[in-house]
Amino acid sequence: MCSSAHFPSLALLVLTFQVKPLFPCGGAECDFLQACTQSTHSLSFAVDFVDCGRGSGLRFESRDPADFRIEADGTVVAARTLQLSDRKGRSLEIKAKDVKSQEQWLVHVNFTQPKQVRNHVPEILFPRHSVVVKGDGSVNRVKRDWVIPPVNVLENSRKQFPEELVKIQSDKDKSNSLRYSVTGPGADQNPTGLFIIDAISGILSVTKPLDREHIPNFHLRAHAVDVNGNQMENPIDIIINVIDMNDNRPEFTHQIWNGTVDEGAKPGTFVMTVTSQDKDDPNTANGMLRYKILSQTPESPSSNMFTINNKTGKIITVAAGLDREKVPQYTLIIQATDMEGNPMYGLSNTATAVIRLLDVNDNTPEFTRETFHGEVPENRVNVIVTNLTVTDKDEPGTPAWNAVYRIISGDPTGRFSIPTDPVTNEGLVTVVKPIDYEMNRSFMLTVVADNEVPLASGIHRTRQSTSTVSIRVIDVNESPNFDPNPKQVKLEEGLPQWSMLTSFTAHDPDRYMQQTIRYSKLFDPANWLEIDPNNGRISTIAVLDRESPYVKNNLYNATFMASDNGVPPASGTGTLQINLLDINDNAPRVFPQEAEVCERPEPNTINITAVDGDLNPNAGPYAFELPNRPSDIRRNWTLTRISGDHAQLSLKISYLETGIYELPISITDSGNLPMSNTTYLRIKVCQCDHHGDCVDMERIMAAGLGTGAIIAILICIIILLVLVLMFVMWMKRRDKERQAKQLLIDPEDDVRDNILKYDEEGGGEEDQDYDLSQLQQPDTLEPDLIKPVGIRRLDERPMHSEPNYPIRSAAPHPGDIGEFIHEGLKAADTDPTAPPYDSLLVFDYEGSSSTAGSLSSLHSSSSGGDQDYDYLNDWGPRFRKLADMYGGNDD
């Protein structure tokens, strides 16, 4: 009998099974077991069958499929809403069949109203102990093996809480008063308070709904103690499993899935795989997902171009006819449903799959015209003759769209190429080799257009993939050509003036133009040649010399130009190379031309060499000889030939006076008609040190700086020192002038924070109407000691003689400053060079040792302390500082 304590408290249907076996099995009858179950929303129960080892080979079948459906695992599900009154007196017949042996069994299910039974809580007992008496008389307790089944709790339960789950009992509570408790996660550990236990009765309850997706199971430990806290039983483990409910929808990994497939793909081609997850138990139907395509957009060429594996989510093509040029993209709505795809009980979710068709080369490029025309001037390269245009239905910018042009006929010498414009995909017919109008006046090219990748299987090139290009060559005036170029001529040097050398002519490649060629000289570095402008004959205008610096490696190069009279004129150049053969036209000479020897030479020899501008055999070996006159030459010197080009000059005497000697030496070459020459060897005789080097002053001066150079250096140094001295004096004078212009202030009376010295004063409105007589000097000035002082504008030069201005006396005499200022004002008013009234006036320096002293001493109380200075406040803002200093109190 199944207890109803584990199921929701709704109206229950009790199903009893009456077994009617049809066939025996191995001598024993196979039987269905009596079972009972109940359901909430739909009637469902599992039929347990003693299969006698047949495994999963059984298949179940309902004889009333309109009301009941049987799953593969034997679960019976109500196919529609049923009332017990509809089934009263009627049984459900279920047939079981062995697939291999074809055996069949039949069972009848009767429906009755369940009885109201009291809610029964399962009990869990602590393991009992048995007593074992040993041979020595001792007693040992042995715990029996005890398997405690787990407690199953349905998640998201809507029952009244706390909900009783199980009762924990001990066989010792009959003789002792026990207290029960549980520990572990969910009890006294996080999350605490989910499970509570009645300490007296031992009933374990859950306090709130559980969530399997958060915690799938709990491991608690139950304890039993007496009232004193002594442990009466060993703790036992209680496993609480949270039973899953279908409370989570499937969630796709991505809401939008992107996939690609080649256009024209065959049916069965893989596209992509979509996946989703369900937080419910994957081992139950709650977490078993099934996929399905709800819609396809667009539905062209059919509405079922793709299919999806309902278990794996793998999307493949199912129909032919994918054409990117017609439908570049498909959008599929994919649905994932749990409960193994049951649309009635399963929860669903959707996602979008976007499938983009990849372009393949299934369209050939086609020319827009059958014939293209172009023209090009002759002898021009890298010139675009014409543009070839094609159309291609494949995706632009892909290798299946990019065109490749090939010339298959009409250009045997490879004078044209057709690169592709990467932007427009046009073919640019380009000249890569010069074209001669006189050889080819036109070309007719046959061009074929392909793609960068081969055509797809089954696609062939069309007639429009081939076109013709007609090219006309334009004749232009070409330059005359010298042939050969360069032209080489070999002759002996020394050819006299106006001698005929050769004819250097050019021909005009323009055979269809009647033109005249004229010649001119373009480059003749030695100016030896001239050319006849009509016939190109070259003659000499000077003697040719092989030893000229313009001749390199016996070759002399001259450039000539040939010009025609075409429109526009054209010209060409040619080079004439003259190979000059050597003749004996240069006499030998001595080298070096200067030498040194000591007064007492040790050794007393000089080595000399003969130099000749000619080549062998017109050069060495040479003959060296000293002249007979003057006689002292042979008496003092000896010349000995060492080799064909070298000789040694020796001093016969043991001492020769210091000086410079010119020694003539005669040298003769070995040419046909030999040439002789007498050259002078300049010999310096000097005093020498123990190393044999000259040490006399003349050698030092020759080797180092001369006297004139030394004197020039000394003069420059003196001038530099004078300039530095003048600059220093000028700086000192400038400092003195600057100091003379400044007002001398006694350092003891310098009060910089109170009175500031200004170089200039202004004649503004505030400088008017002052009673100057009030400016009293403590010490009076005598009038006879006052001298005039000039007042002048700094920005204007006086044009007339200056009037006499009063000059303050240097002697410390008492006086009135007001009189002095009035005199200066009168002189300024009568001065024709004075500036306007409101212009800036600059007063001259008052001089040193003034009886008035420094203005910085106004703070002194040595004199004038009894005067009233309050009237200074009426003089304007410029005198308020003085009024504050002297007109205030004693502080």
Residue pairs with C-beta under 8 A, 6 or more apart in sequence:
1 36
2 35
2 36
2 37
3 120
3 122
4 12
4 38
4 114
4 117
4 119
5 119
5 120
5 121
5 122
6 152
7 38
8 40
8 154
8 159
9 119
9 159
10 38
10 40
11 114
12 38
12 114
13 38
13 39
13 43
13 84
13 111
13 112
13 113
13 114
14 36
14 38
14 111
14 112
14 113
14 114
14 115
15 35
15 36
15 37
15 45
15 109
15 110
15 111
15 112
16 34
16 36
16 109
16 110
16 112
17 32
17 33
17 34
17 35
17 47
17 107
17 108
17 109
17 110
18 91
18 107
18 108
18 110
19 31
19 32
19 34
19 107
20 106
20 107
20 108
21 29
21 30
21 31
21 105
22 103
22 104
22 105
22 106
23 30
23 103
23 104
23 105
24 30
25 52
25 103
26 52
28 52
30 49
30 50
30 51
30 52
30 105
31 50
32 47
32 48
32 49
32 50
32 96
32 105
32 107
33 48
33 49
33 50
35 45
35 46
35 47
35 48
36 45
37 44
37 45
37 46
38 45
38 114
39 45
39 78
42 77
42 78
43 68
43 76
43 77
43 78
43 82
44 75
44 76
44 77
44 78
45 75
45 76
46 73
46 74
46 75
46 76
47 60
47 74
47 76
47 94
47 96
47 107
48 74
49 58
49 74
49 96
49 105
51 58
54 98
54 100
57 98
57 99
57 100
58 96
58 97
58 98
58 99
59 96
59 97
59 99
60 70
60 72
60 74
60 94
60 95
60 96
60 97
61 70
61 94
61 95
61 96
61 97
62 68
62 69
62 70
62 76
62 92
62 93
62 94
63 92
63 93
63 94
63 95
64 92
64 93
65 79
66 79
66 80
67 78
67 79
67 80
67 82
67 87
67 92
68 76
68 77
68 78
68 79
68 92
69 76
69 77
69 78
69 79
70 76
70 77
70 94
71 77
76 92
76 94
76 109
84 111
84 113
87 111
88 111
90 111
91 108
91 109
91 110
91 111
92 108
92 109
92 111
93 106
93 107
93 108
93 109
94 106
94 107
94 108
94 109
95 104
95 105
95 106
96 104
96 105
96 106
96 107
97 103
97 104
97 105
98 104
119 164
121 164
121 165
121 166
121 167
121 203
122 151
122 166
122 167
123 166
123 167
123 168
123 169
124 148
124 166
124 167
124 168
124 169
124 222
124 236
124 238
125 146
125 169
125 170
125 171
126 168
126 169
126 170
126 171
126 172
126 222
126 224
126 233
126 234
126 236
127 143
127 144
127 145
127 146
127 234
127 236
128 143
128 144
128 146
128 171
129 141
129 142
129 143
129 144
130 141
130 142
130 144
131 139
131 140
131 141
131 142
132 139
132 140
132 141
132 142
133 139
134 140
143 234
148 236
148 237
148 238
148 239
150 217
150 238
150 239
150 240
150 241
151 165
151 166
151 204
151 238
151 239
151 240
151 241
152 240
152 241
152 243
153 165
153 206
153 210
153 240
153 241
153 242
153 243
154 242
154 243
154 245
155 209
155 210
155 211
155 212
155 242
155 243
155 244
155 245
155 247
156 209
156 210
156 211
156 245
156 247
157 163
157 206
157 209
157 210
158 209
161 205
161 206
161 207
161 208
161 209
162 196
162 205
162 206
162 207
163 205
163 206
164 203
164 204
164 205
165 195
165 204
165 205
165 206
165 240
166 203
166 204
166 238
167 201
167 202
167 203
167 204
168 180
168 182
168 197
168 202
168 203
168 204
168 222
168 224
168 236
168 238
169 202
170 178
170 202
170 224
170 232
170 233
172 178
172 224
172 232
172 233
173 224
176 226
176 232
177 226
177 227
178 202
178 224
178 225
178 226
178 232
179 199
179 200
179 224
179 225
179 226
179 227
180 197
180 198
180 199
180 200
180 201
180 202
180 222
180 223
180 224
181 197
181 199
181 222
181 223
181 225
182 188
182 195
182 197
182 204
182 220
182 221
182 222
182 223
182 238
183 189
183 220
183 221
183 223
184 218
184 219
184 220
184 221
185 191
185 215
185 218
185 219
185 220
186 192
186 194
186 195
186 215
186 218
186 220
186 240
187 193
187 194
187 195
187 196
187 197
187 220
191 215
193 207
194 206
194 207
194 208
194 210
194 218
195 204
195 205
195 206
195 207
195 218
195 220
195 240
196 204
196 205
196 207
197 203
197 204
197 205
197 222
198 205
202 224
204 220
204 222
204 238
210 242
211 242
212 242
212 243
212 244
212 245
212 280
212 281
213 247
213 248
213 279
213 280
215 242
216 241
216 242
216 281
217 239
217 240
217 241
217 242
218 239
218 240
218 242
219 237
219 238
219 239
219 240
220 237
220 238
220 239
220 240
221 235
221 236
221 237
221 238
222 235
222 236
222 237
222 238
223 231
223 233
223 235
224 231
224 232
224 233
225 231
225 232
226 232
244 280
244 281
244 284
244 286
244 287
245 280
245 286
246 280
246 285
246 286
246 338
246 339
246 345
246 346
246 347
247 280
248 278
248 279
248 280
248 286
248 338
248 347
249 278
249 338
249 347
249 348
249 349
250 276
250 277
250 278
250 289
250 336
250 337
250 338
250 347
250 348
250 349
251 276
251 277
251 278
251 279
251 349
252 274
252 275
252 276
252 334
252 336
252 349
252 350
252 351
253 274
253 275
253 276
253 277
254 274
254 351
255 351
255 352
256 351
256 352
256 353
256 354
257 272
257 274
257 334
257 351
257 352
257 353
257 354
258 272
258 354
258 356
259 271
259 272
259 315
259 353
259 354
259 355
259 356
260 271
260 272
260 355
260 356
260 357
260 358
261 269
261 271
261 317
261 322
261 355
261 357
261 358
262 269
262 322
262 357
262 358
262 360
263 322
263 323
263 324
263 325
263 357
263 358
263 359
263 360
263 362
264 320
264 322
264 323
264 360
264 362
264 456
265 317
265 322
266 317
266 320
267 316
267 317
267 318
267 319
267 320
268 316
268 317
268 318
269 316
269 317
270 314
270 315
270 316
271 306
271 315
271 316
271 317
271 355
272 314
272 315
272 353
272 355
273 312
273 313
273 314
273 315
274 291
274 308
274 313
274 315
274 334
274 351
274 353
275 313
276 289
276 291
276 313
276 336
276 349
276 351
278 286
278 287
278 289
278 338
279 287
280 286
280 287
280 338
281 287
282 288
285 338
285 339
285 340
285 342
286 338
286 339
287 338
288 338
288 339
288 340
289 311
289 336
289 337
289 338
289 341
290 310
290 311
290 336
290 337
290 338
290 340
290 341
290 346
291 308
291 309
291 310
291 311
291 312
291 313
291 334
291 335
291 336
292 308
292 310
292 334
292 335
292 337
292 341
293 306
293 307
293 308
293 315
293 332
293 333
293 334
293 335
294 333
294 334
294 335
294 350
295 332
295 333
296 303
296 304
296 305
296 306
296 330
296 331
296 332
297 330
297 331
297 332
298 327
298 330
300 326
300 327
301 319
301 321
301 323
301 326
302 319
302 321
304 318
304 319
305 317
305 318
305 319
305 321
305 322
305 330
306 315
306 316
306 317
306 318
306 330
306 332
306 355
307 315
307 316
307 318
308 314
308 315
308 316
308 334
309 315
309 316
310 341
313 334
313 336
315 332
315 334
315 353
315 355
322 357
323 357
324 357
324 358
324 359
324 360
324 394
324 395
325 363
325 393
325 394
327 357
328 356
328 357
329 354
329 355
329 356
329 357
330 354
330 355
330 357
331 352
331 353
331 354
331 355
332 352
332 353
332 354
332 355
333 350
333 351
333 352
333 353
334 350
334 351
334 352
334 353
335 348
335 349
335 350
336 348
336 349
336 350
336 351
337 343
337 346
337 347
337 348
338 346
338 347
338 348
339 345
339 346
339 347
340 346
359 394
359 395
359 398
359 400
359 401
360 394
360 400
360 456
361 394
361 399
361 400
361 451
361 453
361 454
361 455
361 456
361 459
362 394
362 400
362 455
362 456
362 459
363 392
363 393
363 394
363 400
363 459
364 392
364 449
364 451
364 455
364 459
364 460
364 461
364 462
364 464
364 465
365 390
365 391
365 392
365 403
365 425
365 449
365 450
365 451
365 465
366 390
366 391
366 392
366 449
366 462
366 464
366 465
367 388
367 389
367 390
367 449
367 464
367 465
367 466
367 467
368 389
368 390
368 391
369 389
369 467
370 467
370 468
371 467
371 468
371 469
371 470
372 386
372 387
372 388
372 429
372 467
372 468
372 469
372 470
373 386
373 469
373 470
373 471
373 472
374 385
374 386
374 429
374 469
374 470
374 471
374 472
375 385
375 471
375 472
375 473
375 474
376 383
376 385
376 431
376 435
376 471
376 472
376 473
376 474
377 383
377 473
377 474
377 476
378 434
378 435
378 436
378 437
378 473
378 474
378 475
378 476
378 478
379 434
379 435
379 436
379 476
379 478
380 431
380 434
380 435
381 431
381 432
381 433
381 434
382 430
382 431
382 432
383 430
383 431
384 428
384 429
384 430
385 416
385 429
385 430
385 431
385 469
385 471
386 429
386 469
386 471
387 421
387 426
387 427
387 428
387 429
388 405
388 418
388 426
388 427
388 428
388 429
388 447
388 449
388 467
388 469
389 424
389 426
389 427
390 403
390 425
390 426
390 427
390 449
392 400
392 401
392 403
392 425
392 451
394 400
394 401
394 451
395 401
396 425
399 451
399 452
399 453
400 451
400 452
400 453
401 425
401 451
402 420
402 422
402 425
402 451
402 452
403 420
403 425
403 427
403 449
403 450
403 451
404 420
404 449
404 450
404 451
404 452
405 418
405 419
405 420
405 427
405 447
405 448
405 449
406 418
406 447
406 448
406 450
407 416
407 417
407 418
407 445
407 446
407 447
408 446
408 447
408 448
408 466
409 445
409 446
410 443
410 444
410 445
410 446
410 469
411 443
411 445
413 433
414 432
414 433
415 431
415 432
415 433
415 434
415 435
415 443
416 429
416 430
416 431
416 432
416 443
416 445
416 471
417 430
417 432
418 427
418 428
418 429
418 430
418 447
419 427
419 428
419 430
420 426
420 427
420 428
421 427
421 428
427 447
427 449
429 445
429 447
429 469
429 471
435 473
436 509
437 473
437 474
437 475
437 476
438 509
438 510
438 511
438 512
440 473
441 472
441 473
442 470
442 471
442 472
442 473
443 469
443 470
443 471
443 473
444 468
444 469
444 470
444 471
445 468
445 469
445 470
445 471
446 466
446 467
446 468
446 469
447 466
447 467
447 468
447 469
448 461
448 465
448 466
449 465
449 466
449 467
450 461
450 465
455 461
475 510
475 512
475 513
477 510
477 513
477 515
477 564
477 566
477 567
477 568
477 569
477 570
478 508
478 509
478 510
478 570
479 509
479 562
479 564
479 570
479 571
479 572
480 506
480 507
480 508
480 509
480 517
480 562
480 563
480 564
480 570
480 571
480 572
481 506
481 507
481 509
481 572
482 504
482 505
482 506
482 560
482 562
482 572
482 573
482 574
483 506
483 507
485 574
485 575
486 557
486 574
486 575
486 576
486 577
487 502
487 504
487 574
487 575
487 576
487 577
488 577
488 578
488 579
489 501
489 502
489 576
489 577
489 578
489 579
490 578
490 579
490 581
491 501
491 544
491 578
491 579
491 580
491 581
492 580
492 581
492 582
492 583
493 544
493 545
493 546
493 547
493 580
493 581
493 582
493 583
493 585
494 543
494 544
494 545
494 583
494 585
495 501
495 540
495 543
495 544
496 540
496 543
497 540
497 541
497 542
497 543
498 539
498 540
498 541
499 539
499 540
500 537
500 538
500 539
501 529
501 538
501 539
501 540
501 578
502 537
502 538
502 576
503 535
503 536
503 537
503 538
504 519
504 531
504 536
504 538
504 560
504 574
504 576
505 517
505 519
505 535
505 536
505 562
506 517
506 519
506 536
506 562
506 572
506 574
508 515
508 517
508 564
510 564
510 566
513 566
515 564
515 565
515 566
516 564
516 565
517 562
517 563
517 564
518 533
518 534
518 562
518 563
518 565
519 531
519 532
519 533
519 534
519 535
519 536
519 560
519 561
519 562
520 531
520 533
520 560
520 561
520 563
521 529
521 530
521 531
521 558
521 559
521 560
521 561
522 559
522 560
522 561
522 573
523 557
523 558
523 559
524 558
524 559
525 550
525 558
526 542
526 548
526 550
526 556
527 541
527 542
528 540
528 541
528 542
528 543
528 544
528 556
528 558
529 538
529 539
529 540
529 541
529 558
529 576
530 538
530 539
530 540
530 541
531 537
531 538
531 560
532 538
532 539
536 560
536 562
538 560
538 576
544 556
544 578
544 580
545 551
545 580
545 585
546 554
546 580
546 581
546 582
546 583
547 585
547 586
547 613
547 614
548 556
550 556
551 580
554 579
554 580
554 581
554 582
555 577
555 578
555 579
555 580
556 577
556 578
556 580
557 575
557 576
557 577
557 578
558 575
558 576
558 578
559 573
559 574
559 575
559 576
560 573
560 574
560 575
560 576
561 571
561 572
561 573
561 574
562 571
562 572
562 573
562 574
563 569
563 570
563 571
564 570
564 571
582 614
582 615
582 618
583 614
583 618
584 614
584 618
584 669
584 671
584 672
584 673
584 674
584 675
585 614
585 675
586 612
586 613
586 614
586 618
586 675
587 612
587 667
587 669
587 675
587 676
587 677
588 610
588 611
588 612
588 619
588 622
588 667
588 668
588 669
588 675
588 677
589 610
589 611
589 612
589 667
589 677
589 679
590 608
590 609
590 610
590 611
590 665
590 667
590 679
590 681
591 608
591 609
591 610
591 611
592 608
592 609
593 679
593 680
593 681
593 682
594 681
594 682
594 683
594 684
595 606
595 608
595 649
595 681
595 682
595 683
595 684
596 683
596 684
596 685
596 686
596 694
597 604
597 606
597 651
597 656
597 683
597 684
597 685
597 686
598 604
598 685
598 686
598 687
598 688
598 692
598 694
599 655
599 656
599 657
599 658
599 685
599 686
599 687
599 688
600 654
600 655
600 688
601 651
601 656
602 692
604 650
604 651
605 648
605 649
605 650
605 651
606 648
606 649
606 650
606 681
606 683
607 642
607 646
607 647
607 648
607 649
608 624
608 646
608 647
608 648
608 649
608 665
608 681
609 645
609 646
609 647
610 620
610 622
610 624
610 645
610 646
610 647
610 667
610 669
612 618
612 619
612 620
612 622
612 669
614 669
614 671
617 670
617 671
617 672
618 669
618 670
618 671
618 672
619 669
619 670
619 671
620 644
620 645
620 669
620 670
621 643
621 644
621 645
621 670
622 644
622 645
622 667
622 668
622 669
622 670
623 641
623 667
623 668
624 639
624 641
624 647
624 665
624 666
624 667
625 639
625 665
625 666
625 667
625 668
626 633
626 634
626 637
626 638
626 639
626 663
626 664
626 665
626 666
627 633
627 664
627 666
627 678
628 634
633 663
633 664
635 652
636 651
636 652
636 653
636 656
637 649
637 650
637 651
637 652
637 663
638 649
638 650
638 651
638 652
639 647
639 648
639 649
639 650
639 665
640 647
640 648
640 649
640 650
641 647
641 648
642 648
649 663
649 665
649 681
656 685
657 685
658 685
658 686
658 687
658 696
659 684
659 685
660 682
660 683
660 684
660 685
661 682
661 683
661 684
661 685
662 680
662 681
662 682
662 683
663 680
663 681
663 682
663 683
664 678
664 679
664 680
664 681
665 678
665 679
665 680
665 681
666 676
666 677
666 678
667 676
667 677
667 678
667 679
668 674
668 675
668 676
668 677
669 675
669 676
684 694
684 699
686 694
686 695
686 696
686 698
686 699
687 694
687 695
687 696
688 694
688 695
689 695
701 707
705 713
740 845
741 845
743 757
743 845
743 846
744 848
744 854
745 757
745 854
745 856
746 853
746 854
746 856
746 857
749 853
749 854
749 856
749 857
749 860
750 854
750 856
751 856
751 859
752 856
754 856
754 858
754 859
754 881
754 885
755 855
755 856
755 858
755 881
757 855
759 842
760 840
760 841
760 842
761 767
761 840
761 841
761 842
761 843
762 838
762 840
762 841
763 837
763 838
763 839
763 840
763 841
764 838
766 876
766 877
766 878
767 876
770 875
771 871
772 817
772 818
772 821
772 822
773 816
773 818
774 818
774 871
775 816
775 817
775 818
775 821
776 816
776 817
776 818
776 864
776 867
777 814
777 815
777 816
777 817
777 851
777 852
778 814
778 863
778 864
779 812
779 813
779 814
779 815
779 851
779 852
779 863
780 813
780 814
780 815
780 816
781 808
781 809
781 813
781 814
781 815
781 816
781 820
781 851
782 809
782 813
782 815
783 815
783 819
785 809
785 811
785 813
786 806
786 807
786 808
786 809
786 815
786 820
786 823
787 806
787 807
787 808
787 809
788 803
788 804
788 805
788 806
788 807
788 827
789 805
789 806
789 807
789 808
789 824
789 843
789 844
789 846
790 802
790 803
790 805
790 844
791 805
791 824
791 827
791 828
791 831
791 834
791 841
791 842
791 843
791 844
792 798
792 802
792 833
792 842
793 833
793 834
793 835
793 839
793 840
793 841
793 842
794 840
794 842
796 833
796 835
798 833
799 832
799 833
800 832
800 833
802 831
802 833
803 827
803 830
803 831
804 827
805 823
805 824
805 827
805 828
805 844
806 820
806 823
806 824
806 827
807 847
808 820
808 846
808 847
808 850
808 851
808 852
809 851
810 847
810 848
810 849
810 850
810 851
811 849
811 851
812 849
812 851
813 851
814 851
815 851
817 852
824 843
828 834
828 841
835 841
858 882
858 885
858 886
859 885
867 886
868 887
869 882
869 883
869 886
869 887
870 883
870 887
872 879
872 880
872 882
872 883
872 886
872 887
873 879
873 880
873 883
873 887
